[in-house]
């Protein structure tokens, strides 16, 4: 394949040849001892403790240079932040031979190159903590120039915002947009806080299969692949629910998994075909307990991530302070449409959809029709955390029937900022009832519903061994991350979101 190079890329390749002609390896062995980080130096150095910073070794990417003739100020960026370095010709090139400084630094080192420097910390006349360089090593020559961003006083104020660049070249986005790095550091804090919360309460983290013979545990369209050795189709998992329930049958009281799931469906600001769900299942609990533990966990996670229960998203302040509001799905629909759909049959619900000018077709049963009404007319109104509870049985094939409300199940969905963040049940553990629910799903599949559930006979067999009363939940990790980092698109909380192939590769 022919590579089309820009003028800058051609110049950099010529510089690469010059370096090699000088006997300088532009990609030396990886060992370079680092003693300090940029943040450690800037936060801890002072004139009173300068003796502790007399022998510094740090590596990073050259982000800017100010040429002052016989000296240069440059900004290095490491994985923690940025720091200024001062390079004086007579100190890194003692004697009369100035070849290294004039040829290497001033002519052959470009923005984006990775260098290692040794020296000592000092404070400039303008009050900026910097490194006085005594030794410089080129560690990596960058052949592709960095995107241009605007900065003032060392802070980026005009970051590269083109989605085509940001999502396709995330590696470069992370280099030039410091706020992007901060977002993903926060996401790691968020996940660690959840793990700590669950582990401290005795939950066990587990792993379950990604390749499954039956795509169970959710209503979604799967990706299909083929296993050559077994000569059989396999499905990328759409959920890990049924495997975690098998573990409850096996005797574990509380299990959880950060599950990478795959759904062959649309893409938008809140959907990516590959995403992460936290699911956990706890024996001898119900959905009421699950609401309490969920709001407690999310409040603790918000504080661990941001130091506060309040977050700013799209100009709105959202509070994760427990307790959260609770309302039934039928009351929510009546509140926002003025229509009481409780007790309606499929034909009546289809008429409501016609009246409200909503999508409906013969493949949609009662569950999907109610879901359509709620999703289009109600969901977006719940900005503050709200538990939508007590769903119709047709919407929830894996959920225990309500203990006091016929026709309903013990289920809730957590809505925040107008989107579903979590889905939870008192889990169905009656194997006969579960078989009948699966059979109803098959009937929907025969009507053309390509998201209906398959019958998982092994799971039914597991239930026949006896599963204790159990509460379970699934939480969309990327959607939660969007809230806790103030992002409005799921692509901004995925390091490498799915994209169409590039038309040309340069």
C-alpha positions in Angstrom: 0.0 0.0 0.0 1.3 3.4 -1.0 1.9 5.8 1.9 1.0 9.5 1.2 3.2 11.7 3.3 2.7 15.3 4.2 5.6 17.8 3.8 6.2 17.7 7.6 6.3 13.9 7.6 8.9 13.9 4.8 11.1 16.4 6.7 10.9 14.3 9.8 12.0 11.2 7.9 14.9 13.1 6.6 15.9 14.1 10.1 15.7 10.4 11.1 18.3 9.6 8.4 20.5 12.4 9.7 20.3 11.1 13.2 21.3 7.6 12.1 24.2 9.1 10.0 25.4 10.8 13.2 25.5 7.4 15.0 22.5 8.3 17.1 19.9 5.6 17.6 16.5 7.3 17.4 14.8 4.3 19.0 17.3 3.1 21.7 16.8 0.3 24.2 13.9 1.0 26.5 15.8 1.2 29.8 15.8 4.8 31.1 15.7 5.1 34.9 13.0 7.6 36.0 13.3 9.0 39.5 10.5 11.6 39.6 7.3 12.6 37.8 6.4 16.1 36.7 3.6 16.4 39.3 5.8 15.1 42.1 8.4 17.8 41.3 6.0 20.7 40.9 4.0 19.8 44.0 6.9 19.1 46.4 9.9 21.2 45.4 10.8 24.3 47.3 13.9 26.2 48.1 13.9 24.8 51.6 14.1 21.1 50.4 16.0 21.7 47.1 18.7 19.2 48.2 16.2 16.4 47.7 15.8 17.4 44.0 19.4 17.7 43.0 19.5 14.5 41.0 16.4 14.2 38.8 15.8 11.8 36.0 12.5 12.3 34.0 11.2 11.3 30.6 8.5 12.8 28.5 7.2 14.2 25.2 8.4 17.6 23.9 5.2 19.7 23.7 6.7 23.2 23.1 10.1 24.9 22.7 11.3 28.5 23.2 14.6 29.0 21.4 16.9 31.5 23.1 20.1 31.0 21.1 22.5 29.3 23.4 19.7 28.0 25.6 16.2 26.7 25.3 13.1 26.3 27.4 11.0 23.3 26.6 7.8 21.8 28.0 7.9 18.0 28.7 4.7 16.0 29.2 4.8 12.7 31.1 1.9 10.5 32.2 1.2 12.8 35.1 1.4 16.3 33.6 3.8 18.8 32.2 6.9 20.5 33.5 9.3 23.1 32.0 13.0 22.1 31.3 15.9 24.5 30.8 18.6 23.4 28.4 21.9 25.3 28.1 24.3 24.5 25.3 27.5 24.9 27.3 26.2 22.5 29.9 25.0 19.6 27.8 27.8 20.0 25.3 31.0 21.0 27.3 34.0 22.1 25.3 34.3 23.5 21.8 32.3 20.8 20.0 28.7 22.0 19.9 27.5 19.4 17.4 25.1 17.7 19.8 23.3 20.9 20.8 23.3 22.6 17.4 22.6 19.5 15.3 20.6 17.3 17.6 18.5 19.6 19.8 18.1 22.7 17.7 17.7 21.0 14.3 16.7 17.4 14.8 14.4 17.3 17.8 10.8 18.0 17.0 7.6 18.6 18.9 6.3 15.2 19.9 9.7 13.5 20.2 10.2 11.7 23.5 13.4 12.5 25.4 14.9 11.7 28.7 16.6 14.4 30.8 18.7 14.5 34.0 19.4 17.5 36.1 18.1 19.4 39.1 15.0 21.4 40.0 15.0 25.1 40.4 12.5 28.1 40.3 12.8 30.5 37.4 12.6 34.3 37.7 8.9 34.1 36.8 8.3 31.7 39.6 7.9 28.5 37.6 9.3 25.2 39.0 11.6 23.8 36.2 14.4 21.3 35.6 17.9 22.5 34.8 19.1 19.9 32.3 22.6 18.5 32.5 22.1 15.4 30.3 19.7 14.8 27.4 18.8 11.5 25.6 16.6 11.1 22.6 14.4 8.1 23.3 11.9 8.1 20.5 11.7 10.1 17.2 8.1 11.0 16.3 7.5 10.8 12.5 3.9 12.2 12.6 3.5 15.8 13.8 1.1 16.5 16.7 -2.2 18.3 16.0 -2.0 22.0 16.8 -3.9 23.2 19.9 -4.0 26.7 21.4 -2.7 27.2 24.9 -2.4 30.2 27.3 -0.2 30.1 30.4 0.4 26.4 29.9 -3.3 25.5 29.8 -5.1 24.2 26.7 -8.1 26.4 25.9 -8.8 25.3 22.3 -8.5 21.5 22.3 -8.9 19.4 19.1 -12.7 18.6 19.2 -13.2 16.9 15.8 -14.8 13.6 16.6 -13.2 11.9 13.6 -9.8 12.8 15.0 -10.7 12.3 18.7 -12.2 8.8 18.5 -10.2 7.4 15.6 -6.8 8.7 16.8 -7.4 8.5 20.6 -3.6 8.1 21.1 -3.0 11.5 19.7 -6.1 12.9 21.5 -4.7 11.8 24.8 -1.4 13.6 24.1 -2.8 17.0 23.1 -6.0 17.2 25.2 -5.1 16.8 28.9 -8.7 16.8 30.0 -9.3 13.5 28.1 -6.6 11.8 30.2 -8.3 13.2 33.3 -11.7 11.7 32.3 -10.2 8.2 32.0 -8.3 8.5 35.3 -11.7 9.3 36.9 -13.3 6.3 35.3 -10.7 4.1 36.8 -11.3 5.7 40.2 -15.0 5.0 39.7 -14.5 1.3 38.9 -12.1 0.9 41.8 -14.6 2.5 44.2 -17.3 0.1 43.1 -15.0 -2.9 43.5 -14.0 -1.7 47.0 -17.6 -1.2 48.0 -18.6 -4.7 46.9 -15.5 -6.4 48.2 -15.8 -4.9 51.6 -19.3 -6.3 51.9 -18.2 -9.8 51.0 -19.0 -10.0 47.3 -16.9 -12.2 45.1 -15.7 -11.0 41.6 -15.9 -13.7 39.0 -15.5 -14.2 35.2 -18.1 -15.8 32.9 -18.0 -16.8 29.2 -17.9 -14.2 26.5 -18.6 -16.8 23.8 -22.0 -18.5 24.5 -24.0 -21.2 22.7 -27.2 -19.2 23.6 -27.4 -15.4 23.8 -29.3 -15.2 27.1 -29.9 -12.8 29.9 -31.2 -9.9 28.0 -33.6 -8.9 25.2 -31.1 -7.8 22.4 -29.8 -8.7 19.0 -26.5 -10.7 19.2 -23.4 -10.9 17.2 -22.9 -14.4 15.7 -19.6 -16.1 15.0 -18.5 -19.7 14.3 -16.3 -22.1 16.2 -14.4 -24.1 13.6 -13.2 -26.9 15.9 -16.7 -27.6 17.2 -18.3 -26.7 13.9 -21.0 -24.7 15.7 -22.3 -21.2 15.9 -21.5 -19.1 18.9 -22.8 -15.8 20.1 -21.0 -12.9 21.7 -22.6 -12.4 25.0 -25.3 -9.9 25.3 -25.4 -10.3 29.1 -23.8 -12.5 31.8 -27.0 -12.8 34.0 -27.7 -16.5 33.5 -24.2 -17.5 34.3 -24.0 -15.5 37.5 -27.3 -17.0 38.6 -25.8 -20.5 38.0 -23.2 -19.5 40.5 -25.9 -18.5 43.1 -27.4 -22.0 42.5 -23.9 -23.4 43.1 -23.7 -21.9 46.6 -22.1 -18.5 46.3 -24.1 -15.8 48.2 -22.9 -12.7 46.4 -21.1 -12.6 43.0 -20.3 -9.7 40.6 -18.7 -9.2 37.3 -17.7 -6.2 35.1 -19.0 -7.8 31.9 -17.9 -6.8 28.4 -21.1 -7.2 26.4 -21.8 -7.0 22.7 -25.2 -6.1 21.1 -25.7 -5.9 17.3 -27.8 -2.8 17.4 -27.8 0.9 16.7 -25.2 3.5 17.7 -25.8 6.9 19.2 -24.7 9.1 22.0 -25.6 6.5 24.7 -25.1 3.3 22.7 -22.0 1.5 21.5 -22.1 -2.1 20.2 -19.4 -3.1 22.8 -19.9 -1.9 26.3 -19.5 -2.8 30.0 -22.1 -3.7 32.5 -21.6 -4.4 36.2 -23.9 -7.2 37.3 -24.2 -8.6 40.8 -26.5 -11.1 42.4 -27.1 -11.6 46.1 -28.9 -14.5 47.7 -31.7 -14.1 50.2 -32.3 -10.5 49.1 -35.1 -8.7 47.0 -35.4 -5.7 44.8 -36.3 -3.4 47.8 -32.9 -4.3 49.4 -31.3 -3.8 46.0 -32.6 -0.3 45.7 -31.2 0.6 49.1 -27.7 -0.9 48.4 -27.6 0.6 44.9 -28.2 4.2 46.1 -25.7 3.7 48.9 -23.1 2.4 46.4 -23.6 5.1 43.9 -23.4 7.8 46.5 -20.1 6.4 47.8 -18.8 6.0 44.2 -19.6 9.7 43.3 -17.7 10.9 46.4 -14.8 8.6 45.7 -14.6 9.8 42.0 -15.3 13.5 42.4 -15.2 14.3 46.2 -18.8 15.3 46.1 -22.3 13.8 45.5 -23.1 16.5 42.9 -22.1 16.4 39.3 -22.5 18.8 36.4 -23.7 17.3 33.1 -24.8 19.4 30.2 -25.6 22.5 32.4 -27.6 20.4 34.9 -26.6 19.6 38.5 -27.4 16.0 39.4 -27.2 14.8 43.0 -26.3 11.3 43.9 -27.2 11.9 47.5 -29.4 9.0 48.8 -32.3 8.3 49.0 -33.5 8.4 45.4 -37.1 9.0 44.3 -39.3 5.9 43.6 -42.4 5.7 41.3 -44.2 2.9 39.5 -44.0 2.7 35.7 -47.8 3.0 35.4 -47.8 6.1 37.6 -45.0 7.5 35.5 -46.9 6.9 32.2 -50.0 8.5 33.6 -48.1 11.5 35.0 -46.5 12.3 31.6 -49.3 11.2 29.2 -52.4 11.6 31.2 -53.3 8.0 30.2 -53.8 5.1 32.7 -52.5 2.0 30.8 -52.7 -0.3 33.8 -54.8 -3.3 32.9 -54.9 -2.6 29.2 -54.5 -5.5 26.7 -52.3 -5.5 23.6 -54.9 -4.0 21.3 -55.7 -1.2 23.7 -52.0 -0.4 24.1 -51.6 -0.4 20.3 -54.3 2.2 20.2 -52.5 4.3 22.8 -49.4 4.2 20.7 -51.4 5.3 17.6 -52.9 8.1 19.7 -49.5 9.2 20.9 -48.0 8.8 17.4 -45.5 6.2 18.6 -43.8 3.3 16.8 -45.9 0.0 16.8 -46.1 -3.1 14.6 -47.6 -6.6 14.8 -44.3 -8.1 16.2 -44.6 -5.9 19.4 -46.3 -7.6 22.4 -47.6 -5.9 25.5 -44.2 -5.5 27.0 -42.6 -3.8 24.0 -45.6 -1.5 23.6 -45.5 -0.3 27.2 -41.7 0.1 26.9 -42.2 2.2 23.8 -44.7 4.5 25.6 -42.4 4.9 28.7 -39.3 5.3 26.6 -40.7 8.0 24.4 -42.9 9.9 26.7 -41.5 9.5 30.2 -37.8 8.4 30.4 -36.3 11.8 29.4 -38.1 13.6 32.2 -36.2 11.9 35.0 -33.0 14.0 35.5 -32.4 13.3 39.2 -31.9 9.7 40.2 -35.3 7.9 40.2 -36.2 4.3 40.6 -39.0 3.3 38.2 -40.6 0.2 39.9 -43.2 -2.5 39.5 -43.2 -3.5 35.8 -45.8 -5.6 33.9 -44.8 -9.3 33.7 -44.7 -9.1 29.9 -41.7 -6.8 30.1 -39.7 -8.9 32.4 -39.2 -12.6 31.5 -36.6 -13.2 34.2 -38.3 -11.5 37.1 -40.2 -12.8 40.1 -43.9 -12.0 40.1 -44.9 -9.2 42.5 -45.8 -10.5 45.9 -48.9 -8.3 46.3 -49.7 -6.8 42.8 -51.1 -9.4 40.3 -49.8 -8.9 36.7 -46.7 -7.1 37.9 -43.1 -8.1 38.7 -40.6 -7.0 41.3 -38.4 -4.9 39.1 -36.9 -1.5 39.0 -34.9 0.6 36.5 -32.8 3.5 37.7 -33.2 6.6 35.5 -30.6 9.5 35.7 -30.4 12.4 33.3 -33.2 11.0 31.2 -31.5 7.6 30.6 -31.6 4.1 32.1 -28.5 3.5 34.2 -29.5 0.3 35.9 -32.0 -2.6 35.7 -32.7 -4.9 38.7 -35.1 -7.6 39.8 -36.2 -9.9 42.5 -35.0 -12.8 40.4 -37.4 -15.5 39.1 -36.3 -18.8 40.7 -39.4 -20.9 39.9 -38.2 -23.2 37.1 -41.7 -24.0 35.8 -42.7 -20.3 35.7 -39.3 -19.5 34.0 -39.9 -22.2 31.3 -43.3 -20.7 30.6 -41.8 -17.2 30.3 -39.2 -18.5 27.9 -41.9 -20.2 25.8 -43.7 -16.8 25.5 -40.5 -15.3 24.2 -40.3 -18.0 21.6 -43.8 -17.0 20.4 -42.7 -13.4 20.1 -39.6 -14.6 18.1 -42.0 -16.4 15.7 -43.9 -13.2 15.2 -40.7 -11.5 14.0 -39.3 -10.0 17.2 -35.5 -10.6 16.6 -34.7 -9.4 20.1 -36.8 -12.0 22.0 -35.0 -14.5 24.3 -34.0 -18.0 23.4 -34.8 -20.9 25.7 -31.7 -21.8 27.8 -32.4 -25.4 28.8 -29.3 -25.7 30.8 -30.3 -22.6 32.9 -33.7 -24.2 33.5 -31.9 -27.3 34.7 -29.8 -25.2 37.0 -33.0 -23.6 38.5 -34.4 -27.1 39.0 -31.6 -27.8 41.4 -32.9 -24.9 43.4 -31.9 -21.2 43.4 -32.4 -19.3 46.7 -34.4 -16.1 46.7 -32.1 -13.6 44.9 -31.8 -10.0 44.0 -29.8 -9.0 40.9 -28.8 -5.8 39.1 -27.1 -4.7 35.9 -25.5 -1.2 35.8 -24.3 0.4 32.6 -20.7 1.4 33.4 -20.2 3.8 30.5 -23.5 5.6 31.2 -22.5 5.9 34.8 -19.1 7.2 33.7 -20.7 9.8 31.5 -22.5 11.2 34.5 -19.6 11.2 36.9 -17.2 12.7 34.4 -19.7 15.3 32.9 -19.7 13.8 29.4 -22.7 13.8 27.1 -21.6 11.1 24.6 -20.7 7.5 25.3 -17.8 7.8 22.8 -16.1 10.2 25.3 -15.9 7.5 28.0 -14.7 4.8 25.7 -11.0 4.8 24.9 -11.6 3.3 21.5 -15.3 3.6 20.4 -16.5 1.7 17.4 -16.2 3.6 14.1 -16.6 3.0 10.4 -13.4 2.0 8.5 -11.3 4.8 7.2 -11.7 5.4 3.5 -7.9 5.8 3.1 -5.1 5.2 5.5 -2.2 7.6 5.4 
